[in-house]
């Protein structure tokens, strides 16, 4: 199936969002003409998030489902019409008995007339729906642009060269993620939940592109509850997936007008598992080690932490309480693990571009079909890069035999990150899409950026919760 280009998801509101992100990630946060002030950034981020959320919600609602169903029906009727007109075996009228030939011709003519009537009706309905949707979209776009113009001074946006912008954007995102990891259990989980909502909607928009309509609301609520349960009641975390899975089946049996298909049920369960239950283990890791076990870098960062602590005394009493346990053993583990996974992708890209000759399809045909450009040399380069960072992280965290445990940890992270990347590529290829979304300029949607972090979550929880403590206790 051919990929649908990213331009399918790009409209005027997307171009506005691109300009906002590009501007907000620039280094010019002064009060000059055409510059974004620091205090405007939260409002800009909020506008971007809400605009993207509204668009995803609209593109996965009942109206969009009806449009997709109408398009599928239209294509099917056109196929039947083409067969009736062009198929030579249906045009042969000199064979067989005369009565059968006449009946065949009469039935064929009736079928063609029915197809023409049906096509005319569908096309008229689609034209009406498209004009209404275009009016609504244009109105929402003008409203969004008007709201954003209140917080962003007018400026002539000029795009920089792609490599420079991508590197700077990645550096800024890395700094933001580092602040997020050490923002405390509540903020960490809250932002994760907000990202999950967008990821769920991106996933269901992709699924709907294949003509399958899962239970969208149940899956979103279920996925968000898994993150909140992991934070406030981790002992009940494992029951959330079967509980919402059962609720989804009850809904399919009682609320749908017809028998649900296997694809609808399977995609609903996959959404809750793939984008809810599995990544929610990062929250459980964040809770580990509230005693703040010191690391080798503790003496270096102590002055900075003391400075932050003194400044926090001047804040309102309720504010520091929201940053619950900002530094935990799990937070430090997540920081080094996420850095290793991110640079594993970077290493795989550069090693693949420079030395990649052996396609991964030679050892795994399905994986090669999902992502034809991936090479074994790229994977090995990514694994080496990942292992170097996990080795440094193991040394900082005082792991026993860090040169062995850190290296093994890096190899496993690189492999599971590749599994997550290929899984996302497989889903997009089946749906005929290039990216899950377009909220991040040149990087796609939320799911395009976090696919390597999904399947590494349960393994990382196992390492941080059980394996490393066991090694420290027995070796």
C-alpha positions in Angstrom: 0.0 0.0 0.0 1.4 3.4 -0.9 2.0 5.9 1.8 -0.3 8.9 2.2 2.0 11.9 2.3 2.2 14.1 5.4 0.5 16.9 3.5 -2.8 15.1 4.0 -2.7 16.2 7.7 -1.3 19.7 7.0 -3.7 22.6 6.8 -3.5 26.3 7.6 -3.6 25.6 11.3 -0.7 23.2 11.0 1.4 25.9 9.3 0.5 28.3 12.1 1.6 25.6 14.6 4.8 25.1 12.8 5.6 28.8 13.0 4.7 28.8 16.7 6.9 25.9 17.5 9.8 27.3 15.4 9.5 30.6 17.2 9.1 29.2 20.7 12.2 27.0 20.3 14.4 29.9 19.1 16.9 31.5 21.4 15.4 35.0 21.1 13.1 35.2 24.2 13.6 39.0 24.7 11.2 41.8 24.7 12.1 43.2 21.3 9.9 43.7 18.3 8.7 40.4 16.9 10.1 38.3 19.8 8.3 35.9 22.1 8.4 36.7 25.8 9.1 34.0 28.3 5.7 34.4 30.0 4.0 33.9 26.7 5.4 30.4 26.3 2.8 28.6 28.5 0.0 30.3 26.6 1.5 29.3 23.3 2.0 25.7 24.4 -1.6 25.5 25.6 -2.9 26.9 22.3 -0.9 24.4 20.3 -2.1 21.5 22.5 -5.7 22.5 22.5 -5.7 23.2 18.7 -4.2 19.8 17.9 -6.5 18.0 20.4 -9.6 19.6 18.8 -8.4 18.6 15.3 -7.7 15.0 16.3 -11.0 14.7 18.1 -12.9 16.1 15.1 -11.0 13.8 12.7 -12.0 10.7 14.8 -15.6 11.6 15.5 -18.8 10.0 14.0 -18.9 12.4 11.0 -15.4 11.4 9.9 -16.3 7.7 10.3 -19.4 8.3 8.1 -17.2 10.0 5.5 -14.7 7.1 5.4 -17.5 4.6 5.1 -19.0 6.6 2.3 -15.7 6.7 0.5 -15.2 3.0 0.8 -18.7 2.4 -0.5 -18.1 4.8 -3.4 -14.9 3.0 -4.4 -16.7 -0.4 -4.2 -19.5 0.7 -6.4 -17.1 2.2 -8.9 -15.3 -1.1 -9.0 -18.5 -3.0 -9.7 -19.5 -0.5 -12.4 -16.1 -0.9 -14.1 -16.4 -4.6 -14.1 -19.8 -4.5 -15.6 -18.7 -2.2 -18.4 -15.3 -3.5 -19.3 -15.2 -7.2 -18.4 -15.2 -9.1 -21.7 -16.7 -12.2 -20.2 -19.8 -10.2 -19.1 -20.1 -8.8 -22.6 -20.2 -12.1 -24.4 -23.7 -12.6 -25.5 -23.3 -15.2 -28.2 -22.7 -18.2 -25.9 -25.3 -20.3 -24.2 -29.0 -20.3 -24.6 -30.8 -17.2 -25.9 -33.1 -17.0 -22.8 -30.1 -17.0 -20.4 -28.3 -14.4 -22.6 -31.3 -12.0 -22.5 -31.7 -12.4 -18.7 -28.0 -11.8 -18.2 -28.1 -8.6 -20.4 -31.2 -7.4 -18.6 -29.6 -8.0 -15.1 -26.4 -6.3 -16.2 -28.3 -3.2 -17.4 -30.3 -3.0 -14.2 -27.1 -3.3 -12.2 -25.4 -0.5 -14.2 -28.4 1.8 -13.7 -28.4 1.0 -9.9 -24.7 1.8 -9.8 -25.1 5.1 -11.6 -28.0 6.1 -9.3 -26.1 5.1 -6.2 -22.9 7.0 -7.3 -24.9 10.1 -8.1 -26.5 10.0 -4.6 -23.2 9.4 -2.8 -21.3 12.1 -4.7 -24.0 14.6 -4.0 -23.9 13.7 -0.3 -20.1 13.9 -0.2 -20.1 17.3 -1.9 -22.5 18.7 0.7 -20.6 17.2 3.6 -17.3 18.4 2.2 -18.5 22.0 1.8 -19.9 22.1 5.3 -16.7 20.6 6.8 -14.6 23.1 4.8 -16.6 26.0 6.2 -16.2 24.7 9.8 -12.5 24.1 9.4 -11.8 27.5 7.9 -13.7 29.1 10.8 -11.8 27.1 13.4 -8.5 28.0 11.6 -9.2 31.7 11.6 -10.2 31.5 15.2 -7.0 29.7 16.2 -4.8 32.1 14.2 -6.6 35.0 15.8 -6.0 33.6 19.3 -2.3 32.9 18.6 -1.8 36.3 17.1 -2.7 37.8 20.5 0.3 36.2 22.1 2.8 36.3 19.2 4.0 39.5 17.7 3.7 39.8 14.0 6.9 38.7 12.2 8.0 37.5 8.8 8.8 33.9 9.5 11.7 32.5 7.4 12.7 28.9 7.5 16.3 28.0 8.3 18.2 25.2 6.8 16.8 21.8 7.8 19.9 20.3 9.5 20.4 23.4 11.7 16.8 23.6 12.7 16.5 19.9 13.5 19.6 19.8 15.6 18.6 22.9 17.6 15.0 21.6 18.0 16.3 18.3 19.2 18.5 20.0 21.8 15.7 22.1 23.1 13.4 19.1 23.3 16.1 17.2 25.2 16.3 20.0 27.8 12.6 20.1 28.1 12.4 16.3 28.6 15.1 16.5 31.3 13.1 19.1 33.2 10.0 17.0 32.8 11.7 13.9 34.3 12.8 15.8 37.4 9.5 17.8 37.7 8.1 15.5 40.4 5.8 12.5 40.4 2.6 14.6 39.9 3.7 16.8 37.1 5.6 13.9 35.4 2.4 11.8 35.4 0.1 14.6 34.5 2.1 15.6 31.4 2.4 11.9 30.4 -1.3 11.6 30.6 -1.9 14.6 28.4 0.6 13.2 25.8 -1.3 9.9 26.0 -4.5 11.5 25.0 -2.9 12.9 21.9 -1.2 9.6 21.1 -4.4 7.7 21.5 -6.2 10.0 19.1 -3.4 9.8 16.6 -3.6 6.0 16.8 -7.3 5.9 16.3 -7.2 8.3 13.4 -4.7 5.9 11.8 -6.9 2.9 12.5 -9.9 4.6 11.1 -8.0 5.2 7.9 -8.2 1.4 7.4 -12.0 1.4 7.8 -12.0 0.0 11.4 -13.9 1.9 14.1 -12.8 1.0 17.7 -14.2 2.3 21.0 -12.4 5.6 21.1 -13.6 7.1 24.3 -13.3 3.9 26.4 -9.8 3.4 25.3 -8.7 7.0 26.0 -10.3 6.9 29.5 -8.8 3.5 30.1 -5.3 4.5 29.0 -5.3 7.6 31.2 -6.6 5.7 34.2 -3.6 3.4 33.9 -1.2 6.3 34.4 -3.1 7.7 37.3 -3.5 4.2 38.9 0.3 3.7 38.5 0.8 6.9 40.5 -1.8 6.8 43.2 -2.4 3.0 43.6 0.4 1.1 42.0 -0.7 -2.1 43.7 -3.8 -2.0 41.5 -2.0 -1.1 38.3 -2.1 -4.6 36.9 -5.9 -4.8 37.1 -6.7 -1.7 35.0 -6.1 -3.3 31.6 -8.5 -6.3 32.2 -11.0 -4.1 33.9 -11.3 -1.7 31.0 -11.0 -4.5 28.5 -14.1 -6.1 30.2 -15.9 -2.8 30.1 -15.1 -2.4 26.4 -16.6 -5.8 25.7 -19.8 -4.9 27.6 -20.0 -1.7 25.6 -19.6 -3.6 22.3 -22.3 -6.0 23.3 -24.8 -3.4 24.5 -24.3 -0.1 22.7 -23.4 -1.1 19.1 -26.3 -1.6 16.7 -24.6 -4.5 15.0 -22.2 -7.2 15.9 -18.7 -5.8 16.3 -15.9 -7.2 14.2 -12.7 -8.8 15.4 -10.7 -5.8 14.0 -12.8 -3.3 16.0 -12.3 -5.3 19.2 -8.6 -6.0 18.6 -7.7 -2.4 17.8 -9.5 -1.2 21.0 -7.5 -3.6 23.1 -4.3 -2.7 21.3 -4.8 1.0 21.9 -5.2 0.5 25.6 -2.3 -2.0 25.8 0.2 -0.3 23.4 -0.5 3.3 24.4 -1.7 2.9 27.9 -0.7 -0.1 30.0 2.8 -0.6 28.6 4.1 3.0 28.8 2.5 3.6 32.2 5.3 1.5 33.7 7.4 4.7 33.3 5.3 6.2 36.1 5.9 3.2 38.3 9.6 3.6 37.7 9.4 7.2 38.7 8.1 6.2 42.1 11.0 3.9 43.0 13.5 5.0 45.6 12.0 8.0 47.3 14.9 8.0 49.7 17.1 9.6 47.0 20.0 7.2 47.0 23.2 9.3 46.3 24.9 8.9 42.9 28.5 9.7 41.9 27.4 13.1 40.6 25.6 14.0 43.8 28.5 16.3 45.1 28.5 18.1 41.7 24.8 18.9 41.6 24.4 19.5 45.3 25.1 23.3 45.0 22.5 23.7 42.3 19.9 21.7 44.3 20.6 23.7 47.4 20.1 26.9 45.4 16.8 25.7 44.0 15.8 24.7 47.6 16.5 28.1 48.9 14.6 29.8 46.1 11.6 27.5 46.6 11.2 28.9 50.2 10.0 32.1 48.7 7.3 30.4 46.6 3.7 30.1 47.8 3.2 27.1 50.2 1.0 25.1 47.9 3.4 25.2 44.9 6.4 23.2 46.3 3.9 20.5 47.4 2.8 19.9 43.8 6.4 19.0 43.0 6.3 15.7 44.9 9.6 13.9 45.2 11.4 15.6 42.3 14.5 13.4 42.5 14.1 9.7 43.1 16.2 6.7 42.1 13.6 6.0 39.4 13.9 9.5 38.1 17.6 9.2 37.7 17.2 5.8 36.1 14.6 7.3 33.6 16.9 10.2 32.8 19.9 8.0 31.8 17.6 5.4 30.1 15.8 8.0 28.0 19.1 9.6 26.9 20.4 6.2 25.9 17.3 5.4 23.9 17.3 8.8 22.2 21.0 8.5 21.2 20.5 5.0 20.1 18.2 6.3 17.4 20.8 9.0 16.5 23.6 6.5 16.3 21.6 4.1 14.2 20.8 6.9 11.8 24.3 8.0 11.3 25.9 4.6 11.3 23.2 3.4 8.8 23.8 6.4 6.5 27.6 6.0 6.6 28.1 2.2 6.7 24.7 0.6 6.1 24.9 -2.0 3.4 23.0 -5.1 4.8 19.3 -4.5 4.9 17.5 -5.9 8.0 15.1 -7.7 5.6 17.8 -10.3 5.1 17.3 -11.7 8.6 13.7 -10.5 9.2 11.7 -10.1 6.1 8.6 -8.7 7.9 10.7 -6.1 9.7 12.4 -5.1 6.4 9.0 -4.7 4.8 7.9 -2.5 7.6 11.0 -0.3 7.4 13.0 -0.9 4.2 15.7 1.6 5.0 16.9 0.0 8.2 20.2 -1.8 8.1 22.0 -4.2 10.4 25.0 -1.9 10.5 22.7 0.9 11.6 21.3 -1.3 14.4 24.8 -2.2 15.6 25.9 1.4 15.6 22.8 2.4 17.6 23.4 -0.4 20.0 27.0 0.7 20.5 25.9 4.3 21.1 23.2 3.2 23.5 25.6 1.0 25.4 28.0 3.9 25.9 25.3 6.0 27.6 24.0 3.2 29.7 27.6 2.4 30.7 28.0 6.0 31.9 24.6 5.9 33.6 25.4 2.6 35.4 28.7 4.2 36.7 26.8 7.3 37.9 24.1 5.2 39.7 26.7 3.0 41.4 25.6 -0.3 39.8 27.7 -3.3 40.7 29.9 -4.4 37.9 28.7 -1.3 36.0 30.8 -2.2 32.9 28.9 -5.5 32.5 25.4 -4.5 33.8 25.4 -1.1 31.9 26.5 -2.7 28.7 23.8 -5.4 28.9 21.2 -2.8 29.7 22.2 -0.8 26.7 21.9 -3.8 24.3 18.5 -4.6 25.6 17.3 -1.0 25.4 18.5 -0.8 21.8 16.8 -4.0 20.8 13.5 -3.2 22.5 13.6 0.3 21.0 14.0 -1.2 17.6 11.0 -3.4 18.3 8.9 -0.4 19.2 10.1 1.5 16.1 9.3 -1.3 13.8 6.0 -1.9 15.4 5.0 1.7 14.7 6.3 1.5 11.1 4.3 -1.7 10.6 1.1 0.0 11.8 1.7 3.1 9.6 2.5 1.0 6.6 -0.7 -1.1 7.0 -2.7 2.1 7.3 -0.9 3.7 4.3 0.4 6.7 6.3 3.8 8.3 6.5 3.4 9.7 10.0 1.0 9.5 12.9 0.6 13.2 13.0 2.2 16.6 12.5 2.4 18.5 15.8 6.2 18.5 15.8 7.8 20.2 12.8 9.8 17.6 10.7 9.3 15.0 13.4 5.7 13.9 12.9 3.2 13.3 15.7 3.5 12.2 19.3 3.6 8.5 18.5 6.4 9.1 15.9 8.7 10.4 18.6 7.9 7.9 21.5 7.6 4.7 19.6 11.1 3.5 20.8 10.2 4.2 24.4 7.1 2.0 24.6 8.3 -1.6 24.9 11.3 -0.5 26.9 9.1 0.6 29.8 8.2 -2.9 31.4 11.8 -4.1 30.9 13.2 -0.9 32.6 10.8 -1.3 35.5 12.0 -4.9 36.0 15.6 -3.7 36.0 15.1 -0.8 38.3 12.7 -2.5 40.7 14.2 -6.0 40.9 17.4 -6.8 39.0 19.6 -4.0 40.1 18.6 -4.3 43.8 19.1 -8.0 43.7 22.6 -7.5 42.2 23.5 -5.0 44.9 22.3 -7.3 47.6 23.9 -10.6 46.4 27.0 -9.5 44.5 
